[in-house]
């Protein structure tokens, strides 16, 4: 996609965010846009960066690493938003600023171990399988408190909040119910993690409802880069 189209998409996206924030009395400065750049080139990322996006999310380590290396002179915040394999924990821990998809303690321990060689902590979200779908990763909400307690000894990970991929639907009521459940779940970990305030929820098809329900990070691919080929 050319730079004018990406720039226009981002302008429209930000206008929509401003509008929905006005309607639900939220500050748009508290919403972080992640450009979901899976299958997109470094050139597309640069175009989005120049248009005002500096957070980018990648699903596949082997696809992300060349881009991270190529763009290391630009102040990009990199988010890992895909499923995590144990053998890839080292490279993820060393190359990303955020991980949104922690749903196994052994993965968290591996990330913590490898992050120890860097001075700054790895920002992390626990992935919640909000609609308990067999095809989705993530823990059930009922396991959240026990799971988060096991992260307390991991000194190289900073638990920032929760992430979810709700059931695919165009029904606004169903979307809202899923996001509302995640928003409620965040309160369950506040006693041990008072600074956990991140709700990573909402993509191109449902980000407006996600923002209404408290999202602080939206992960946007199509509405920035256009439909995937």
Protein Blocks (a to p, Z undefined) as FASTA:
>chain_A
ZZklmmmmmmmmmmmmmmmmmmnopafklpccdddfehiafklmmmmmmnopabdcdfbl
klmmmmmmmmmmbccddddfbdcdfklmmmmmmmpmbdckbcbfklmmmmmmmmmmpmbd
cdddddddfkopakbgcddfklmmmmmmmmmmmmkbccfbdcddddddfbfklmmmmmmm
mmmmmmmmmmmmmmlcbdceddfklmmmmmmnopabdcdfklmnopaZZ
